[in-house]
Amino acid sequence: MAAAAAVAAGGPAGGPQGLRGWLRSVYRFATDRNDFRRNLLVNLGLFAAGVWVARNLTDIDLMAPQPVP
């Protein structure tokens, strides 16, 4: 009975609570040094984000004259 009450109340057996718990779990996921698969997933995601930024921001020519309205 006590264990069920602790789970229902969001005790230690419950999942993360709210935004703070979610951010904590994301931080732990990204910084876990002992899990190769997680590190590989995070590194591939960062690489893909960098490739996307590089491909999409190279079209911007900051020195080009701007159109006058």
All heavy atoms as TSV, in Angstrom:
chain	resi	resn	atom	element	x	y	z
A	1	MET	N	N	0.815	-1.205	0.000
A	1	MET	CA	C	0.000	0.000	0.000
A	1	MET	C	C	0.856	1.267	0.000
A	1	MET	O	O	0.569	2.202	-0.689
A	1	MET	CB	C	-0.911	0.014	1.238
A	1	MET	CG	C	-2.099	-0.877	1.106
A	1	MET	SD	S	-3.215	-0.146	-0.075
A	1	MET	CE	C	-4.649	-1.049	0.248
A	2	ALA	N	N	1.913	1.279	0.809
A	2	ALA	CA	C	2.750	2.470	0.900
A	2	ALA	C	C	3.484	2.718	-0.406
A	2	ALA	O	O	3.667	3.862	-0.811
A	2	ALA	CB	C	3.742	2.336	2.049
A	3	ALA	N	N	3.896	1.646	-1.081
A	3	ALA	CA	C	4.602	1.807	-2.353
A	3	ALA	C	C	3.673	2.373	-3.417
A	3	ALA	O	O	4.063	3.226	-4.213
A	3	ALA	CB	C	5.189	0.480	-2.805
A	4	ALA	N	N	2.432	1.919	-3.440
A	4	ALA	CA	C	1.469	2.424	-4.417
A	4	ALA	C	C	1.164	3.896	-4.158
A	4	ALA	O	O	1.000	4.679	-5.101
A	4	ALA	CB	C	0.189	1.592	-4.374
A	5	ALA	N	N	1.114	4.283	-2.901
A	5	ALA	CA	C	0.858	5.680	-2.574
A	5	ALA	C	C	2.041	6.553	-2.984
A	5	ALA	O	O	1.859	7.674	-3.466
A	5	ALA	CB	C	0.583	5.830	-1.079
A	6	ALA	N	N	3.261	6.037	-2.834
A	6	ALA	CA	C	4.440	6.811	-3.231
A	6	ALA	C	C	4.485	6.990	-4.738
A	6	ALA	O	O	4.841	8.050	-5.238
A	6	ALA	CB	C	5.711	6.129	-2.740
A	7	VAL	N	N	4.113	5.944	-5.488
A	7	VAL	CA	C	4.092	6.047	-6.948
A	7	VAL	C	C	3.003	7.010	-7.390
A	7	VAL	O	O	3.208	7.840	-8.272
A	7	VAL	CB	C	3.901	4.649	-7.586
A	7	VAL	CG1	C	3.648	4.777	-9.085
A	7	VAL	CG2	C	5.101	3.774	-7.316
A	8	ALA	N	N	1.833	6.933	-6.782
A	8	ALA	CA	C	0.739	7.820	-7.152
A	8	ALA	C	C	1.063	9.271	-6.819
A	8	ALA	O	O	0.625	10.186	-7.504
A	8	ALA	CB	C	-0.540	7.388	-6.432
A	9	ALA	N	N	1.858	9.483	-5.777
A	9	ALA	CA	C	2.210	10.840	-5.379
A	9	ALA	C	C	3.433	11.357	-6.128
A	9	ALA	O	O	3.905	12.444	-5.858
A	9	ALA	CB	C	2.469	10.886	-3.869
A	10	GLY	N	N	3.950	10.577	-7.068
A	10	GLY	CA	C	5.119	11.022	-7.817
A	10	GLY	C	C	6.400	10.827	-7.044
A	10	GLY	O	O	7.313	11.636	-7.138
A	11	GLY	N	N	6.471	9.747	-6.269
A	11	GLY	CA	C	7.641	9.463	-5.454
A	11	GLY	C	C	8.815	8.990	-6.287
A	11	GLY	O	O	8.872	9.218	-7.488
A	12	PRO	N	N	9.771	8.302	-5.637
A	12	PRO	CA	C	10.983	7.899	-6.334
A	12	PRO	C	C	10.743	6.944	-7.498
A	12	PRO	O	O	11.524	6.905	-8.424
A	12	PRO	CB	C	11.827	7.238	-5.245
A	12	PRO	CG	C	10.953	7.065	-4.072
A	12	PRO	CD	C	9.765	7.932	-4.248
A	13	ALA	N	N	9.673	6.174	-7.464
A	13	ALA	CA	C	9.409	5.240	-8.558
A	13	ALA	C	C	8.696	5.921	-9.722
A	13	ALA	O	O	8.574	5.351	-10.789
A	13	ALA	CB	C	8.576	4.073	-8.042
A	14	GLY	N	N	8.231	7.145	-9.531
A	14	GLY	CA	C	7.530	7.863	-10.593
A	14	GLY	C	C	8.494	8.445	-11.610
A	14	GLY	O	O	9.702	8.472	-11.422
A	15	GLY	N	N	7.970	8.911	-12.729
A	15	GLY	CA	C	8.797	9.510	-13.775
A	15	GLY	C	C	9.177	10.938	-13.438
A	15	GLY	O	O	8.822	11.472	-12.382
A	16	PRO	N	N	9.929	11.600	-14.342
A	16	PRO	CA	C	10.321	12.987	-14.116
A	16	PRO	C	C	9.094	13.907	-14.028
A	16	PRO	O	O	8.106	13.674	-14.705
A	16	PRO	CB	C	11.163	13.341	-15.330
A	16	PRO	CG	C	11.436	12.072	-16.042
A	16	PRO	CD	C	10.465	11.066	-15.568
A	17	GLN	N	N	9.180	14.911	-13.207
A	17	GLN	CA	C	8.059	15.810	-12.972
A	17	GLN	C	C	8.287	17.147	-13.661
A	17	GLN	O	O	9.255	17.834	-13.358
A	17	GLN	CB	C	7.877	16.047	-11.465
A	17	GLN	CG	C	7.525	14.800	-10.703
A	17	GLN	CD	C	6.093	14.376	-10.924
A	17	GLN	OE1	O	5.227	15.204	-11.094
A	17	GLN	NE2	N	5.857	13.085	-10.945
A	18	GLY	N	N	7.430	17.487	-14.591
A	18	GLY	CA	C	7.436	18.814	-15.180
A	18	GLY	C	C	8.662	19.130	-16.026
A	18	GLY	O	O	9.436	18.261	-16.408
A	19	LEU	N	N	8.804	20.408	-16.334
A	19	LEU	CA	C	9.890	20.886	-17.190
A	19	LEU	C	C	11.248	20.684	-16.538
A	19	LEU	O	O	12.214	20.298	-17.200
A	19	LEU	CB	C	9.671	22.367	-17.515
A	19	LEU	CG	C	10.724	23.019	-18.406
A	19	LEU	CD1	C	10.734	22.351	-19.776
A	19	LEU	CD2	C	10.461	24.498	-18.541
A	20	ARG	N	N	11.338	20.908	-15.244
A	20	ARG	CA	C	12.624	20.764	-14.555
A	20	ARG	C	C	13.131	19.321	-14.616
A	20	ARG	O	O	14.306	19.068	-14.882
A	20	ARG	CB	C	12.473	21.213	-13.112
A	20	ARG	CG	C	13.762	21.266	-12.360
A	20	ARG	CD	C	13.542	21.886	-11.005
A	20	ARG	NE	N	14.790	21.973	-10.278
A	20	ARG	CZ	C	14.895	22.415	-9.062
A	20	ARG	NH1	N	13.822	22.837	-8.425
A	20	ARG	NH2	N	16.055	22.460	-8.458
A	21	GLY	N	N	12.237	18.379	-14.403
A	21	GLY	CA	C	12.616	16.973	-14.493
A	21	GLY	C	C	12.987	16.580	-15.906
A	21	GLY	O	O	13.916	15.797	-16.124
A	22	TRP	N	N	12.268	17.122	-16.878
A	22	TRP	CA	C	12.576	16.831	-18.280
A	22	TRP	C	C	13.950	17.367	-18.649
A	22	TRP	O	O	14.740	16.668	-19.287
A	22	TRP	CB	C	11.500	17.435	-19.173
A	22	TRP	CG	C	11.677	17.084	-20.613
A	22	TRP	CD1	C	11.261	15.943	-21.231
A	22	TRP	CD2	C	12.315	17.875	-21.616
A	22	TRP	NE1	N	11.609	15.978	-22.548
A	22	TRP	CE2	C	12.254	17.157	-22.823
A	22	TRP	CE3	C	12.927	19.126	-21.621
A	22	TRP	CZ2	C	12.791	17.644	-24.002
A	22	TRP	CZ3	C	13.468	19.603	-22.794
A	22	TRP	CH2	C	13.389	18.865	-23.970
A	23	LEU	N	N	14.247	18.604	-18.237
A	23	LEU	CA	C	15.563	19.175	-18.521
A	23	LEU	C	C	16.673	18.384	-17.826
A	23	LEU	O	O	17.746	18.178	-18.390
A	23	LEU	CB	C	15.612	20.646	-18.092
A	23	LEU	CG	C	14.802	21.608	-18.949
A	23	LEU	CD1	C	14.802	22.990	-18.336
A	23	LEU	CD2	C	15.330	21.645	-20.362
A	24	ARG	N	N	16.409	17.940	-16.608
A	24	ARG	CA	C	17.396	17.135	-15.894
A	24	ARG	C	C	17.656	15.818	-16.623
A	24	ARG	O	O	18.807	15.396	-16.777
A	24	ARG	CB	C	16.912	16.853	-14.471
A	24	ARG	CG	C	17.921	16.083	-13.639
A	24	ARG	CD	C	17.413	15.790	-12.225
A	24	ARG	NE	N	17.089	17.012	-11.516
A	24	ARG	CZ	C	15.914	17.250	-10.937
A	24	ARG	NH1	N	14.958	16.349	-10.980
A	24	ARG	NH2	N	15.679	18.386	-10.317
A	25	SER	N	N	16.603	15.180	-17.124
A	25	SER	CA	C	16.797	13.917	-17.838
A	25	SER	C	C	17.513	14.139	-19.167
A	25	SER	O	O	18.338	13.314	-19.575
A	25	SER	CB	C	15.458	13.215	-18.062
A	25	SER	OG	O	14.631	13.975	-18.912
A	26	VAL	N	N	17.243	15.253	-19.855
A	26	VAL	CA	C	17.958	15.552	-21.100
A	26	VAL	C	C	19.426	15.809	-20.808
A	26	VAL	O	O	20.303	15.328	-21.533
A	26	VAL	CB	C	17.317	16.767	-21.816
A	26	VAL	CG1	C	18.196	17.268	-22.940
A	26	VAL	CG2	C	15.946	16.402	-22.339
A	27	TYR	N	N	19.720	16.535	-19.740
A	27	TYR	CA	C	21.116	16.795	-19.366
A	27	TYR	C	C	21.840	15.500	-19.040
A	27	TYR	O	O	22.971	15.273	-19.478
A	27	TYR	CB	C	21.159	17.759	-18.178
A	27	TYR	CG	C	22.554	18.036	-17.691
A	27	TYR	CD1	C	23.392	18.898	-18.389
A	27	TYR	CD2	C	23.045	17.426	-16.547
A	27	TYR	CE1	C	24.682	19.145	-17.952
A	27	TYR	CE2	C	24.334	17.664	-16.101
A	27	TYR	CZ	C	25.137	18.530	-16.810
A	27	TYR	OH	O	26.411	18.769	-16.377
A	28	ARG	N	N	21.184	14.629	-18.265
A	28	ARG	CA	C	21.807	13.347	-17.936
A	28	ARG	C	C	22.008	12.503	-19.189
A	28	ARG	O	O	23.009	11.809	-19.324
A	28	ARG	CB	C	20.943	12.584	-16.937
A	28	ARG	CG	C	20.996	13.150	-15.545
A	28	ARG	CD	C	20.139	12.344	-14.602
A	28	ARG	NE	N	20.132	12.915	-13.278
A	28	ARG	CZ	C	19.300	12.551	-12.326
A	28	ARG	NH1	N	18.405	11.618	-12.563
A	28	ARG	NH2	N	19.355	13.127	-11.149
A	29	PHE	N	N	21.044	12.529	-20.097
A	29	PHE	CA	C	21.154	11.772	-21.349
A	29	PHE	C	C	22.347	12.250	-22.165
A	29	PHE	O	O	23.107	11.453	-22.707
A	29	PHE	CB	C	19.865	11.937	-22.154
A	29	PHE	CG	C	19.895	11.261	-23.491
A	29	PHE	CD1	C	19.605	9.919	-23.600
A	29	PHE	CD2	C	20.208	11.971	-24.636
A	29	PHE	CE1	C	19.623	9.293	-24.828
A	29	PHE	CE2	C	20.239	11.358	-25.866
A	29	PHE	CZ	C	19.942	10.005	-25.957
A	30	ALA	N	N	22.533	13.561	-22.243
A	30	ALA	CA	C	23.594	14.122	-23.081
A	30	ALA	C	C	24.969	14.015	-22.445
A	30	ALA	O	O	25.967	14.027	-23.159
A	30	ALA	CB	C	23.276	15.581	-23.391
A	31	THR	N	N	25.048	13.907	-21.133
A	31	THR	CA	C	26.350	13.942	-20.473
A	31	THR	C	C	26.749	12.614	-19.853
A	31	THR	O	O	27.753	12.559	-19.143
A	31	THR	CB	C	26.374	15.029	-19.384
A	31	THR	OG1	O	25.350	14.739	-18.424
A	31	THR	CG2	C	26.167	16.394	-19.982
A	32	ASP	N	N	26.014	11.544	-20.128
A	32	ASP	CA	C	26.371	10.235	-19.591
A	32	ASP	C	C	27.591	9.708	-20.332
A	32	ASP	O	O	27.524	9.371	-21.504
A	32	ASP	CB	C	25.197	9.272	-19.740
A	32	ASP	CG	C	25.471	7.934	-19.081
A	32	ASP	OD1	O	26.500	7.809	-18.389
A	32	ASP	OD2	O	24.650	7.020	-19.243
A	33	ARG	N	N	28.734	9.667	-19.670
A	33	ARG	CA	C	29.993	9.277	-20.318
A	33	ARG	C	C	30.119	7.773	-20.491
A	33	ARG	O	O	30.981	7.311	-21.225
A	33	ARG	CB	C	31.173	9.792	-19.505
A	33	ARG	CG	C	31.244	11.289	-19.452
A	33	ARG	CD	C	32.461	11.729	-18.684
A	33	ARG	NE	N	32.490	13.191	-18.619
A	33	ARG	CZ	C	33.471	13.873	-18.081
A	33	ARG	NH1	N	34.502	13.250	-17.562
A	33	ARG	NH2	N	33.435	15.180	-18.063
A	34	ASN	N	N	29.300	7.002	-19.835
A	34	ASN	CA	C	29.456	5.557	-19.854
A	34	ASN	C	C	28.570	4.867	-20.883
A	34	ASN	O	O	28.624	3.649	-20.999
A	34	ASN	CB	C	29.149	4.971	-18.471
A	34	ASN	CG	C	30.134	5.471	-17.438
A	34	ASN	OD1	O	31.297	5.649	-17.736
A	34	ASN	ND2	N	29.650	5.737	-16.239
A	35	ASP	N	N	27.780	5.597	-21.614
A	35	ASP	CA	C	26.855	4.976	-22.556
A	35	ASP	C	C	27.249	5.348	-23.980
A	35	ASP	O	O	27.018	6.468	-24.433
A	35	ASP	CB	C	25.423	5.426	-22.251
A	35	ASP	CG	C	24.399	4.554	-22.940
A	35	ASP	OD1	O	24.781	3.853	-23.909
A	35	ASP	OD2	O	23.245	4.552	-22.528
A	36	PHE	N	N	27.852	4.403	-24.692
A	36	PHE	CA	C	28.358	4.667	-26.037
A	36	PHE	C	C	27.234	5.015	-27.002
A	36	PHE	O	O	27.370	5.926	-27.818
A	36	PHE	CB	C	29.129	3.446	-26.541
A	36	PHE	CG	C	29.593	3.595	-27.956
A	36	PHE	CD1	C	30.705	4.374	-28.254
A	36	PHE	CD2	C	28.920	2.980	-29.002
A	36	PHE	CE1	C	31.135	4.526	-29.551
A	36	PHE	CE2	C	29.345	3.130	-30.300
A	36	PHE	CZ	C	30.451	3.895	-30.573
A	37	ARG	N	N	26.124	4.300	-26.910
A	37	ARG	CA	C	25.026	4.553	-27.859
A	37	ARG	C	C	24.434	5.940	-27.683
A	37	ARG	O	O	24.122	6.602	-28.666
A	37	ARG	CB	C	23.940	3.493	-27.703
A	37	ARG	CG	C	24.277	2.214	-28.437
A	37	ARG	CD	C	23.201	1.205	-28.253
A	37	ARG	NE	N	23.416	0.541	-26.968
A	37	ARG	CZ	C	22.549	-0.268	-26.399
A	37	ARG	NH1	N	21.406	-0.515	-26.966
A	37	ARG	NH2	N	22.812	-0.830	-25.240
A	38	ARG	N	N	24.301	6.380	-26.471
A	38	ARG	CA	C	23.772	7.724	-26.241
A	38	ARG	C	C	24.737	8.777	-26.764
A	38	ARG	O	O	24.336	9.743	-27.399
A	38	ARG	CB	C	23.503	7.953	-24.759
A	38	ARG	CG	C	22.292	7.222	-24.270
A	38	ARG	CD	C	22.007	7.568	-22.839
A	38	ARG	NE	N	20.834	6.833	-22.372
A	38	ARG	CZ	C	20.370	6.912	-21.153
A	38	ARG	NH1	N	20.966	7.672	-20.274
A	38	ARG	NH2	N	19.309	6.236	-20.807
A	39	ASN	N	N	26.023	8.591	-26.491
A	39	ASN	CA	C	27.006	9.549	-26.982
A	39	ASN	C	C	27.034	9.575	-28.499
A	39	ASN	O	O	27.157	10.640	-29.104
A	39	ASN	CB	C	28.387	9.221	-26.433
A	39	ASN	CG	C	28.524	9.571	-24.971
A	39	ASN	OD1	O	27.819	10.430	-24.481
A	39	ASN	ND2	N	29.412	8.883	-24.291
A	40	LEU	N	N	26.926	8.415	-29.128
A	40	LEU	CA	C	26.897	8.353	-30.579
A	40	LEU	C	C	25.679	9.081	-31.120
A	40	LEU	O	O	25.782	9.860	-32.079
A	40	LEU	CB	C	26.889	6.896	-31.035
A	40	LEU	CG	C	26.905	6.664	-32.541
A	40	LEU	CD1	C	28.201	7.199	-33.132
A	40	LEU	CD2	C	26.746	5.188	-32.842
A	41	LEU	N	N	24.524	8.887	-30.496
A	41	LEU	CA	C	23.300	9.554	-30.937
A	41	LEU	C	C	23.407	11.067	-30.790
A	41	LEU	O	O	23.051	11.819	-31.710
A	41	LEU	CB	C	22.107	9.035	-30.136
A	41	LEU	CG	C	20.745	9.605	-30.485
A	41	LEU	CD1	C	20.368	9.203	-31.897
A	41	LEU	CD2	C	19.710	9.129	-29.502
A	42	VAL	N	N	23.928	11.524	-29.662
A	42	VAL	CA	C	24.084	12.968	-29.437
A	42	VAL	C	C	25.075	13.560	-30.433
A	42	VAL	O	O	24.825	14.616	-31.029
A	42	VAL	CB	C	24.519	13.247	-27.975
A	42	VAL	CG1	C	24.956	14.687	-27.806
A	42	VAL	CG2	C	23.383	12.914	-27.029
A	43	ASN	N	N	26.201	12.870	-30.652
A	43	ASN	CA	C	27.200	13.390	-31.582
A	43	ASN	C	C	26.685	13.422	-33.011
A	43	ASN	O	O	26.943	14.389	-33.744
A	43	ASN	CB	C	28.484	12.557	-31.503
A	43	ASN	CG	C	29.248	12.830	-30.243
A	43	ASN	OD1	O	29.159	13.915	-29.680
A	43	ASN	ND2	N	29.995	11.850	-29.784
A	44	LEU	N	N	25.959	12.404	-33.431
A	44	LEU	CA	C	25.389	12.418	-34.778
A	44	LEU	C	C	24.340	13.514	-34.930
A	44	LEU	O	O	24.247	14.151	-35.972
A	44	LEU	CB	C	24.783	11.051	-35.112
A	44	LEU	CG	C	25.782	9.937	-35.373
A	44	LEU	CD1	C	25.059	8.618	-35.599
A	44	LEU	CD2	C	26.673	10.270	-36.554
A	45	GLY	N	N	23.567	13.747	-33.875
A	45	GLY	CA	C	22.584	14.822	-33.917
A	45	GLY	C	C	23.233	16.189	-34.021
A	45	GLY	O	O	22.794	17.042	-34.796
A	46	LEU	N	N	24.294	16.408	-33.252
A	46	LEU	CA	C	25.007	17.682	-33.331
A	46	LEU	C	C	25.668	17.858	-34.692
A	46	LEU	O	O	25.678	18.960	-35.254
A	46	LEU	CB	C	26.051	17.776	-32.216
A	46	LEU	CG	C	25.508	17.917	-30.800
A	46	LEU	CD1	C	26.630	17.816	-29.793
A	46	LEU	CD2	C	24.744	19.226	-30.653
A	47	PHE	N	N	26.213	16.779	-35.240
A	47	PHE	CA	C	26.824	16.847	-36.560
A	47	PHE	C	C	25.780	17.179	-37.620
A	47	PHE	O	O	26.007	18.035	-38.484
A	47	PHE	CB	C	27.504	15.515	-36.885
A	47	PHE	CG	C	28.098	15.471	-38.260
A	47	PHE	CD1	C	29.271	16.140	-38.531
A	47	PHE	CD2	C	27.475	14.764	-39.271
A	47	PHE	CE1	C	29.824	16.112	-39.798
A	47	PHE	CE2	C	28.013	14.722	-40.534
A	47	PHE	CZ	C	29.190	15.400	-40.809
A	48	ALA	N	N	24.618	16.519	-37.550
A	48	ALA	CA	C	23.554	16.780	-38.518
A	48	ALA	C	C	23.062	18.220	-38.403
A	48	ALA	O	O	22.792	18.874	-39.414
A	48	ALA	CB	C	22.399	15.801	-38.306
A	49	ALA	N	N	22.951	18.740	-37.185
A	49	ALA	CA	C	22.536	20.133	-37.008
A	49	ALA	C	C	23.577	21.077	-37.595
A	49	ALA	O	O	23.225	22.069	-38.247
A	49	ALA	CB	C	22.321	20.426	-35.526
A	50	GLY	N	N	24.855	20.780	-37.406
A	50	GLY	CA	C	25.908	21.608	-37.973
A	50	GLY	C	C	25.905	21.578	-39.488
A	50	GLY	O	O	26.100	22.608	-40.144
A	51	VAL	N	N	25.682	20.395	-40.070
A	51	VAL	CA	C	25.603	20.293	-41.529
A	51	VAL	C	C	24.418	21.083	-42.047
A	51	VAL	O	O	24.525	21.800	-43.050
A	51	VAL	CB	C	25.524	18.812	-41.964
A	51	VAL	CG1	C	25.153	18.686	-43.424
A	51	VAL	CG2	C	26.844	18.114	-41.680
A	52	TRP	N	N	23.275	20.986	-41.368
A	52	TRP	CA	C	22.085	21.717	-41.811
A	52	TRP	C	C	22.343	23.228	-41.767
A	52	TRP	O	O	22.000	23.944	-42.710
A	52	TRP	CB	C	20.900	21.355	-40.923
A	52	TRP	CG	C	19.642	22.017	-41.354
A	52	TRP	CD1	C	18.745	21.559	-42.272
A	52	TRP	CD2	C	19.146	23.291	-40.903
A	52	TRP	NE1	N	17.733	22.469	-42.406
A	52	TRP	CE2	C	17.943	23.532	-41.595
A	52	TRP	CE3	C	19.604	24.242	-39.987
A	52	TRP	CZ2	C	17.197	24.684	-41.379
A	52	TRP	CZ3	C	18.858	25.380	-39.791
A	52	TRP	CH2	C	17.673	25.593	-40.476
A	53	VAL	N	N	22.939	23.703	-40.685
A	53	VAL	CA	C	23.230	25.135	-40.565
A	53	VAL	C	C	24.202	25.563	-41.655
A	53	VAL	O	O	24.009	26.594	-42.313
A	53	VAL	CB	C	23.778	25.464	-39.156
A	53	VAL	CG1	C	24.388	26.851	-39.111
A	53	VAL	CG2	C	22.674	25.345	-38.123
A	54	ALA	N	N	25.249	24.773	-41.872
A	54	ALA	CA	C	26.245	25.140	-42.884
A	54	ALA	C	C	25.633	25.171	-44.281
A	54	ALA	O	O	25.944	26.058	-45.083
A	54	ALA	CB	C	27.410	24.153	-42.838
A	55	ARG	N	N	24.762	24.234	-44.585
A	55	ARG	CA	C	24.162	24.193	-45.919
A	55	ARG	C	C	23.144	25.315	-46.120
A	55	ARG	O	O	23.005	25.829	-47.219
A	55	ARG	CB	C	23.482	22.850	-46.153
A	55	ARG	CG	C	24.446	21.717	-46.373
A	55	ARG	CD	C	23.715	20.415	-46.587
A	55	ARG	NE	N	22.799	20.496	-47.718
A	55	ARG	CZ	C	23.049	19.988	-48.926
A	55	ARG	NH1	N	24.180	19.361	-49.140
A	55	ARG	NH2	N	22.167	20.101	-49.881
A	56	ASN	N	N	22.428	25.675	-45.069
A	56	ASN	CA	C	21.361	26.657	-45.223
A	56	ASN	C	C	21.829	28.096	-45.028
A	56	ASN	O	O	21.142	29.014	-45.465
A	56	ASN	CB	C	20.221	26.347	-44.261
A	56	ASN	CG	C	19.434	25.142	-44.723
A	56	ASN	OD1	O	18.929	25.110	-45.837
A	56	ASN	ND2	N	19.378	24.135	-43.889
A	57	LEU	N	N	22.940	28.311	-44.385
A	57	LEU	CA	C	23.408	29.675	-44.173
A	57	LEU	C	C	24.458	30.104	-45.189
A	57	LEU	O	O	24.854	31.263	-45.205
A	57	LEU	CB	C	23.954	29.840	-42.756
A	57	LEU	CG	C	22.918	29.726	-41.644
A	57	LEU	CD1	C	23.560	29.990	-40.297
A	57	LEU	CD2	C	21.752	30.675	-41.862
A	58	THR	N	N	24.916	29.193	-46.046
A	58	THR	CA	C	25.912	29.574	-47.044
A	58	THR	C	C	25.281	30.355	-48.188
A	58	THR	O	O	25.990	30.995	-48.955
A	58	THR	CB	C	26.629	28.335	-47.612
A	58	THR	OG1	O	25.649	27.426	-48.113
A	58	THR	CG2	C	27.478	27.668	-46.560
A	59	ASP	N	N	23.963	30.318	-48.316
A	59	ASP	CA	C	23.288	31.047	-49.386
A	59	ASP	C	C	23.156	32.536	-49.082
A	59	ASP	O	O	22.804	33.317	-49.961
A	59	ASP	CB	C	21.894	30.471	-49.633
A	59	ASP	CG	C	21.962	29.054	-50.172
A	59	ASP	OD1	O	22.999	28.705	-50.758
A	59	ASP	OD2	O	20.990	28.309	-50.000
A	60	ILE	N	N	23.426	32.935	-47.865
A	60	ILE	CA	C	23.267	34.329	-47.471
A	60	ILE	C	C	24.551	35.079	-47.811
A	60	ILE	O	O	25.631	34.743	-47.328
A	60	ILE	CB	C	22.958	34.444	-45.969
A	60	ILE	CG1	C	21.664	33.707	-45.645
A	60	ILE	CG2	C	22.882	35.893	-45.549
A	60	ILE	CD1	C	21.378	33.600	-44.166
A	61	ASP	N	N	24.437	36.079	-48.643
A	61	ASP	CA	C	25.583	36.910	-49.000
A	61	ASP	C	C	25.435	38.239	-48.273
A	61	ASP	O	O	24.615	39.090	-48.628
A	61	ASP	CB	C	25.632	37.121	-50.511
A	61	ASP	CG	C	26.886	37.854	-50.948
A	61	ASP	OD1	O	27.749	38.094	-50.090
A	61	ASP	OD2	O	27.000	38.157	-52.147
A	62	LEU	N	N	26.195	38.403	-47.215
A	62	LEU	CA	C	26.057	39.602	-46.394
A	62	LEU	C	C	26.622	40.843	-47.072
A	62	LEU	O	O	26.304	41.964	-46.683
A	62	LEU	CB	C	26.756	39.381	-45.047
A	62	LEU	CG	C	26.161	38.271	-44.176
A	62	LEU	CD1	C	27.004	38.085	-42.933
A	62	LEU	CD2	C	24.731	38.582	-43.819
A	63	MET	N	N	27.451	40.673	-48.091
A	63	MET	CA	C	28.045	41.807	-48.778
A	63	MET	C	C	27.233	42.261	-49.990
A	63	MET	O	O	27.567	43.259	-50.615
A	63	MET	CB	C	29.472	41.449	-49.229
A	63	MET	CG	C	30.408	41.140	-48.071
A	63	MET	SD	S	30.614	42.514	-46.944
A	63	MET	CE	C	31.507	43.644	-47.965
A	64	ALA	N	N	26.195	41.519	-50.317
A	64	ALA	CA	C	25.389	41.870	-51.484
A	64	ALA	C	C	24.590	43.138	-51.187
A	64	ALA	O	O	24.130	43.345	-50.047
A	64	ALA	CB	C	24.440	40.745	-51.833
A	65	PRO	N	N	24.409	44.008	-52.196
A	65	PRO	CA	C	23.584	45.200	-51.959
A	65	PRO	C	C	22.138	44.804	-51.690
A	65	PRO	O	O	21.596	43.906	-52.325
A	65	PRO	CB	C	23.708	45.985	-53.278
A	65	PRO	CG	C	24.221	45.027	-54.272
A	65	PRO	CD	C	24.947	43.945	-53.547
A	66	GLN	N	N	21.547	45.497	-50.744
A	66	GLN	CA	C	20.183	45.193	-50.356
A	66	GLN	C	C	19.210	45.976	-51.224
A	66	GLN	O	O	19.485	47.123	-51.607
A	66	GLN	CB	C	19.969	45.546	-48.874
A	66	GLN	CG	C	20.864	44.764	-47.941
A	66	GLN	CD	C	20.618	43.272	-48.014
A	66	GLN	OE1	O	19.487	42.834	-47.994
A	66	GLN	NE2	N	21.706	42.513	-48.140
A	67	PRO	N	N	18.069	45.372	-51.536
A	67	PRO	CA	C	17.080	46.099	-52.340
A	67	PRO	C	C	16.515	47.296	-51.593
A	67	PRO	O	O	16.294	47.243	-50.395
A	67	PRO	CB	C	16.000	45.068	-52.618
A	67	PRO	CG	C	16.176	44.015	-51.575
A	67	PRO	CD	C	17.624	44.038	-51.186
A	68	VAL	N	N	16.290	48.381	-52.332
A	68	VAL	CA	C	15.730	49.589	-51.734
A	68	VAL	C	C	14.234	49.590	-51.990
A	68	VAL	O	O	13.803	49.492	-53.143
A	68	VAL	CB	C	16.383	50.854	-52.363
A	68	VAL	CG1	C	15.761	52.110	-51.752
A	68	VAL	CG2	C	17.884	50.828	-52.168
A	69	PRO	N	N	13.431	49.682	-50.950
A	69	PRO	CA	C	11.955	49.640	-51.151
A	69	PRO	C	C	11.419	50.885	-51.830
A	69	PRO	O	O	11.903	51.932	-51.796
A	69	PRO	CB	C	11.390	49.531	-49.742
A	69	PRO	CG	C	12.493	49.834	-48.798
A	69	PRO	CD	C	13.778	49.749	-49.548
